[in-house]
């Protein structure tokens, strides 16, 4: 397969449309041969909420739109498919491929719950299935990271003093693209910056960082390392003080700052009993900022704050960008309706534990005094109370949605977090948010059963 020179961490333009599971094209060829490329509606949703999650923050829609806008099966990709044994008829279809259907979706930064369609695709079935792999990949992963970031953000807002949150996870991410997308998702979830320069240039996320232990170890003395860094970076300096002994390091920083009459941003603690050390360091360094790192997540930050730890900001890495305790989004893309010769036929799965709800849908959110009360999952067009959460993204293959700026998405996420009931935001033992199934859907289910 021929293709242009690779960019690090990226698929080439020829390879990108092949980021697709084989069975999608196996089915596509069969549908085309049988003249069965019927209009179909698919829902992308969580059957059940991820474990110990009371809500999910949606992220990744912009990448889905970018994919739809740019997908093109070029000569190299078609040669590869023919070499695998796919027929000329399928390759000719793919050579002219473009999305011609409709897409509705929940905007990025919004919250969703079980059974609610994050994205709904209505298109010829071959088109709808070609999009499946990317939809699950982009929205599933980024939504997990944005949700974990939001849990950390909410923990700090509720129990802290608005400490800054910086994402430090690129080196622990599962690949280059995952690291960059995780930075974006973390920003959506409420983080204010990243250590990842690529995410900074791609998305305009503020880039922040401190120093490594190797800087300290490369100098003969700790004092020399501190002084050299301050001479280089001045007031922006954040000094890592736990390389040898944290308390001694704090005392040395204080001595240098006082003797030289310089102002610096603060110090960083990366090991040990962070609660106890932060209090002792505060007593020594006074008004200097204290930045806490070392394997943090919402649980450790919650415990740190509850125990009276002192911090100006937190740097969160691998546990965030891998969503460590829930690394896989059990998100599904299921057929809910077909249309042939003008007749719409609702469809659902009946299998135990994997039942789906049929038909095109609406998510109607009941909001009172700025607080979310409950959602109603209804049939599209069913006249019920509530604010519709699904918006039009594509109509007949035309993009009709203006993608918001990343900052606006973050603001939407923060507003969504504050609008949720406190009981469903608990990081442990949360109460499920109420999602009612409408009479229309229940009647349709009974009919199909």
Legacy VTK file of the C-alpha trace (Angstrom):
# vtk DataFile Version 3.0
C-alpha trace
ASCII
DATASET POLYDATA
POINTS 449 float
0.000 0.000 0.000
1.539 3.292 -1.058
1.066 6.428 1.013
2.689 9.753 1.709
5.330 10.121 4.410
3.962 9.460 7.874
3.661 12.138 10.509
4.643 10.921 13.961
1.658 9.455 15.739
-0.722 9.970 12.806
-2.296 7.899 10.080
-1.661 9.145 6.571
-4.550 10.442 4.504
-4.607 7.164 2.590
-4.712 5.096 5.765
-7.241 7.098 7.783
-10.410 5.688 6.165
-9.095 2.198 6.959
-9.374 2.887 10.684
-12.383 0.631 10.555
-13.220 -2.875 11.704
-13.123 -5.460 8.930
-16.682 -6.630 9.443
-18.028 -3.180 8.543
-16.748 -3.569 4.980
-17.653 -7.267 4.891
-21.252 -6.273 5.607
-21.021 -3.281 3.255
-20.085 -5.494 0.335
-22.961 -7.849 1.123
-25.484 -4.996 1.460
-24.432 -3.514 -1.876
-24.507 -6.870 -3.679
-27.983 -7.640 -2.331
-29.350 -4.157 -3.054
-29.944 -3.761 0.675
-28.391 -0.345 1.346
-31.518 0.762 3.177
-31.884 3.885 5.288
-31.089 3.029 8.888
-30.877 4.814 12.229
-28.190 3.966 14.798
-27.724 5.175 18.389
-24.373 5.596 20.114
-24.975 5.260 23.848
-24.003 3.751 27.191
-26.244 0.798 27.991
-25.320 1.272 31.621
-23.315 3.998 33.285
-19.599 3.261 33.709
-18.965 1.780 37.153
-19.004 4.352 39.951
-19.924 7.164 37.552
-23.063 9.205 38.141
-22.783 11.048 34.834
-20.720 11.202 31.636
-19.342 14.393 30.090
-19.539 14.148 26.297
-16.318 14.777 24.376
-14.950 13.870 20.949
-17.689 15.154 18.618
-15.355 17.622 16.904
-13.052 14.769 15.887
-16.012 12.830 14.516
-16.986 15.837 12.383
-13.384 16.220 11.194
-13.416 12.569 10.164
-16.710 12.834 8.289
-15.531 15.969 6.512
-12.211 14.485 5.430
-12.866 10.783 4.833
-11.748 9.737 1.366
-10.846 6.261 0.130
-7.868 7.022 -2.086
-6.041 4.776 -4.512
-3.692 3.273 -1.941
-6.538 2.267 0.356
-8.567 0.792 -2.496
-5.570 -1.219 -3.743
-5.132 -2.618 -0.240
-8.798 -3.630 -0.064
-8.687 -5.277 -3.464
-5.589 -7.145 -2.341
-7.599 -8.488 0.589
-10.170 -9.878 -1.798
-12.871 -7.214 -1.691
-14.724 -6.909 -4.973
-14.359 -4.150 -7.512
-17.979 -3.074 -6.941
-17.285 -2.206 -3.293
-14.081 -0.355 -4.186
-15.913 1.683 -6.823
-18.545 2.591 -4.228
-15.865 3.609 -1.707
-13.966 5.642 -4.309
-16.917 8.043 -4.406
-17.788 7.734 -0.716
-19.188 10.661 1.194
-21.637 10.902 4.066
-25.120 11.777 2.780
-27.196 11.204 5.889
-28.320 13.000 9.037
-26.523 13.230 12.346
-27.887 14.499 15.641
-25.752 14.625 18.761
-25.437 15.890 22.298
-22.986 18.850 22.217
-19.566 18.395 23.751
-19.376 19.362 27.391
-22.953 18.240 28.077
-23.849 15.400 30.424
-25.533 12.165 29.385
-26.766 9.082 31.194
-27.647 5.436 30.479
-29.573 4.628 27.289
-29.371 8.212 25.989
-28.118 8.569 22.405
-24.924 10.635 22.403
-24.972 10.495 18.611
-27.787 9.378 16.313
-27.000 8.579 12.681
-29.694 8.194 10.011
-28.201 7.247 6.640
-27.889 4.417 4.121
-26.788 1.468 6.230
-23.366 1.171 4.574
-22.552 4.801 5.398
-23.811 4.426 8.959
-21.698 1.352 9.576
-18.530 2.830 8.077
-18.688 5.531 10.784
-19.102 3.083 13.688
-15.468 2.402 14.593
-14.455 6.049 14.694
-17.575 7.084 16.619
-16.978 4.554 19.384
-13.238 5.217 19.435
-13.288 9.002 19.600
-16.344 9.655 21.740
-15.893 6.698 24.058
-12.287 7.486 24.987
-12.549 11.259 25.216
-15.782 11.103 27.208
-14.138 8.838 29.789
-11.229 11.260 30.236
-13.444 14.366 30.295
-15.632 12.718 32.934
-12.696 11.807 35.154
-11.337 15.345 34.779
-14.762 16.729 35.722
-14.840 14.561 38.859
-11.452 15.955 39.878
-12.557 19.507 39.081
-15.782 19.109 41.075
-13.875 17.651 44.039
-11.603 20.699 44.135
-14.523 23.105 43.780
-16.456 21.467 46.592
-13.723 20.748 49.112
-10.774 22.919 48.109
-10.129 26.595 47.513
-10.279 26.555 43.717
-6.771 25.133 43.304
-5.397 25.038 39.769
-5.487 21.737 37.884
-2.824 20.843 35.328
-2.799 17.677 33.229
0.647 16.015 33.255
-0.152 12.675 31.621
1.360 12.574 28.116
4.132 10.134 29.021
1.672 7.675 30.571
-0.917 7.859 27.780
-1.565 4.877 25.537
0.066 6.361 22.468
0.717 9.773 20.962
-2.792 10.483 19.676
-4.311 9.268 22.944
-2.077 11.674 24.863
-3.100 14.640 22.743
-6.813 13.787 22.835
-6.611 13.207 26.591
-5.208 16.721 27.046
-8.157 18.124 25.120
-10.664 16.046 27.080
-9.098 16.999 30.419
-9.393 20.680 29.480
-13.071 20.160 28.638
-13.536 18.579 32.072
-12.266 21.687 33.867
-8.460 21.532 33.847
-6.763 24.831 33.056
-3.580 23.620 31.415
-1.425 20.765 30.161
2.251 19.872 30.044
1.737 18.598 26.474
3.127 21.089 23.965
1.446 19.336 21.031
-1.958 19.810 22.666
-1.018 23.432 23.272
-0.293 24.150 19.637
-3.198 22.069 18.277
-5.927 23.265 20.633
-4.638 26.458 22.219
-4.612 24.903 25.698
-2.298 26.788 28.104
0.953 24.833 28.547
2.501 24.649 32.022
5.212 22.740 33.820
7.928 22.764 36.457
11.188 20.783 36.589
12.306 17.156 36.978
14.392 15.429 39.611
17.107 15.020 36.981
17.688 18.803 37.064
18.334 18.577 40.778
20.549 15.507 40.499
22.654 17.007 37.713
24.074 19.666 40.080
26.605 19.020 42.827
24.396 20.677 45.447
20.692 21.216 45.919
21.353 24.918 46.543
23.169 25.179 43.226
20.293 23.532 41.374
17.754 25.893 42.926
19.854 28.989 42.270
20.532 28.044 38.655
16.852 27.480 37.928
15.865 30.778 39.533
18.547 32.607 37.548
17.090 31.132 34.374
13.347 31.434 35.020
13.014 34.081 37.718
9.563 34.706 39.146
8.018 31.826 37.170
10.189 29.274 38.981
8.529 26.312 40.710
11.188 24.322 42.536
10.973 20.576 43.147
11.990 20.105 46.770
11.640 16.358 47.464
14.695 14.982 45.609
16.622 14.390 48.845
14.708 15.637 51.884
11.565 17.706 51.514
11.848 19.765 54.691
15.522 20.535 54.106
14.685 21.469 50.534
11.988 23.872 51.718
14.391 25.491 54.158
16.983 25.938 51.415
14.412 27.547 49.131
13.422 29.953 51.897
17.061 30.860 52.543
17.794 31.481 48.851
14.639 33.560 48.333
15.370 35.708 51.384
19.119 36.117 50.843
18.782 37.040 47.185
15.583 39.044 47.572
13.825 37.182 44.725
10.198 36.200 44.231
9.317 32.802 42.817
6.031 31.084 42.040
6.394 28.215 44.484
7.577 24.706 45.250
6.443 21.221 44.196
5.972 18.114 46.349
6.063 14.789 44.526
6.443 12.135 47.215
5.948 11.223 50.847
3.102 12.043 53.211
1.787 14.905 51.145
-0.680 16.169 53.756
1.859 16.385 56.556
4.623 17.675 54.315
2.429 20.359 52.758
1.629 21.739 56.207
5.277 21.744 57.270
6.392 23.317 53.990
3.717 26.008 54.356
5.105 26.907 57.775
8.579 27.259 56.277
7.923 28.930 52.899
5.042 31.190 53.899
3.303 32.740 50.901
5.016 30.636 48.240
2.705 28.404 46.241
2.684 24.667 46.946
2.034 22.385 43.967
1.197 18.737 44.614
1.843 15.845 42.207
2.475 12.070 42.596
-0.166 9.620 41.345
-3.134 11.889 41.967
-6.768 11.330 41.044
-10.124 12.451 42.449
-9.905 9.997 45.343
-6.430 11.061 46.488
-7.195 14.753 46.052
-10.432 14.349 47.997
-8.562 12.631 50.842
-5.796 15.245 50.736
-8.295 18.072 51.085
-10.400 16.336 53.715
-7.251 15.765 55.796
-6.348 19.442 55.655
-3.558 19.310 53.088
-2.360 22.653 51.714
-1.995 23.216 47.972
-2.025 25.982 45.410
-2.475 23.537 42.564
-2.437 19.880 41.542
-0.683 18.146 38.664
-2.537 15.000 37.580
-1.040 12.514 35.138
-1.390 8.829 34.320
-4.454 8.111 36.430
-6.326 10.795 34.484
-5.243 10.227 30.875
-5.874 6.482 31.075
-9.010 6.757 33.258
-7.155 4.156 35.244
-9.934 2.440 37.187
-12.281 2.471 34.145
-9.994 2.347 31.091
-12.623 1.109 28.630
-15.903 2.799 27.736
-18.653 0.216 27.316
-20.288 2.366 24.686
-22.400 0.742 21.960
-23.659 1.640 18.486
-26.922 -0.124 17.741
-29.510 -0.198 14.987
-32.805 1.293 16.220
-34.829 1.767 13.013
-34.840 0.946 9.325
-36.725 2.584 6.482
-37.524 0.949 3.167
-39.927 2.177 0.495
-41.083 4.924 2.853
-41.944 2.500 5.669
-40.154 2.993 8.992
-39.625 -0.126 11.087
-38.354 0.243 14.665
-35.722 -2.260 15.740
-34.307 -3.432 19.083
-32.127 -6.130 20.613
-33.880 -8.539 22.973
-30.884 -10.388 24.443
-30.554 -10.462 28.231
-28.390 -7.653 29.577
-28.060 -6.093 26.141
-31.569 -4.918 25.367
-31.793 -1.630 23.453
-34.618 0.867 22.985
-36.099 1.238 19.497
-36.775 4.225 17.285
-35.366 7.704 16.726
-35.316 9.505 20.040
-35.271 12.720 22.010
-33.539 13.424 25.298
-35.776 15.805 27.230
-34.165 17.373 30.305
-36.288 18.846 33.087
-34.518 21.866 34.575
-35.764 23.945 37.509
-33.924 26.953 38.944
-30.854 26.021 36.943
-30.694 22.476 38.367
-31.261 19.251 36.453
-34.218 17.316 37.892
-34.510 14.325 35.573
-34.321 13.277 31.920
-37.014 11.683 29.822
-35.943 9.400 26.984
-38.706 9.792 24.419
-39.489 9.056 20.798
-38.478 11.797 18.425
-41.440 14.127 18.047
-43.175 12.888 21.196
-44.667 15.993 22.780
-43.454 16.063 26.362
-42.009 18.584 28.787
-38.257 19.167 28.769
-35.335 20.738 26.952
-34.156 18.753 23.922
-30.503 17.763 24.281
-29.889 16.463 20.755
-28.973 19.034 18.118
-28.643 18.712 14.335
-25.076 18.209 13.154
-25.652 17.039 9.544
-28.730 17.291 7.344
-28.600 15.270 4.117
-24.820 15.135 4.346
-24.379 18.865 4.879
-22.736 20.150 8.055
-25.268 22.500 9.682
-23.649 22.788 13.117
-21.066 25.411 13.996
-18.408 23.723 16.077
-17.842 25.735 19.267
-14.454 26.922 20.496
-12.776 24.665 23.032
-13.165 27.261 25.782
-16.929 27.377 25.150
-17.069 23.585 25.414
-15.269 23.761 28.756
-17.722 26.414 29.972
-20.609 24.154 28.946
-19.051 21.275 30.884
-18.557 23.378 34.022
-22.134 24.653 33.839
-23.341 21.071 33.396
-21.367 19.915 36.446
-22.804 22.662 38.636
-26.342 21.935 37.376
-26.256 18.268 38.411
-27.713 17.105 41.725
-24.973 16.801 44.345
-26.077 13.252 45.074
-25.161 11.980 41.598
-21.756 13.741 41.617
-20.337 11.839 44.574
-17.105 10.098 43.624
-18.272 7.100 45.657
-21.740 5.812 46.532
-23.517 8.269 44.259
-27.268 8.179 43.726
-28.289 7.459 40.116
-29.711 10.366 38.147
-33.312 9.709 37.135
-33.888 8.846 33.473
-37.513 8.028 32.683
-38.518 6.041 29.632
-41.500 7.646 27.923
-44.846 6.000 27.396
-44.227 6.133 23.661
-41.027 4.098 23.884
-42.516 1.634 26.375
-45.528 1.071 24.122
-43.241 0.513 21.138
-41.160 -1.973 23.109
-44.276 -3.903 24.109
-45.428 -4.002 20.496
-42.074 -5.350 19.318
-41.932 -7.892 22.129
LINES 1 450
449 0 1 2 3 4 5 6 7 8 9 10 11 12 13 14 15 16 17 18 19 20 21 22 23 24 25 26 27 28 29 30 31 32 33 34 35 36 37 38 39 40 41 42 43 44 45 46 47 48 49 50 51 52 53 54 55 56 57 58 59 60 61 62 63 64 65 66 67 68 69 70 71 72 73 74 75 76 77 78 79 80 81 82 83 84 85 86 87 88 89 90 91 92 93 94 95 96 97 98 99 100 101 102 103 104 105 106 107 108 109 110 111 112 113 114 115 116 117 118 119 120 121 122 123 124 125 126 127 128 129 130 131 132 133 134 135 136 137 138 139 140 141 142 143 144 145 146 147 148 149 150 151 152 153 154 155 156 157 158 159 160 161 162 163 164 165 166 167 168 169 170 171 172 173 174 175 176 177 178 179 180 181 182 183 184 185 186 187 188 189 190 191 192 193 194 195 196 197 198 199 200 201 202 203 204 205 206 207 208 209 210 211 212 213 214 215 216 217 218 219 220 221 222 223 224 225 226 227 228 229 230 231 232 233 234 235 236 237 238 239 240 241 242 243 244 245 246 247 248 249 250 251 252 253 254 255 256 257 258 259 260 261 262 263 264 265 266 267 268 269 270 271 272 273 274 275 276 277 278 279 280 281 282 283 284 285 286 287 288 289 290 291 292 293 294 295 296 297 298 299 300 301 302 303 304 305 306 307 308 309 310 311 312 313 314 315 316 317 318 319 320 321 322 323 324 325 326 327 328 329 330 331 332 333 334 335 336 337 338 339 340 341 342 343 344 345 346 347 348 349 350 351 352 353 354 355 356 357 358 359 360 361 362 363 364 365 366 367 368 369 370 371 372 373 374 375 376 377 378 379 380 381 382 383 384 385 386 387 388 389 390 391 392 393 394 395 396 397 398 399 400 401 402 403 404 405 406 407 408 409 410 411 412 413 414 415 416 417 418 419 420 421 422 423 424 425 426 427 428 429 430 431 432 433 434 435 436 437 438 439 440 441 442 443 444 445 446 447 448
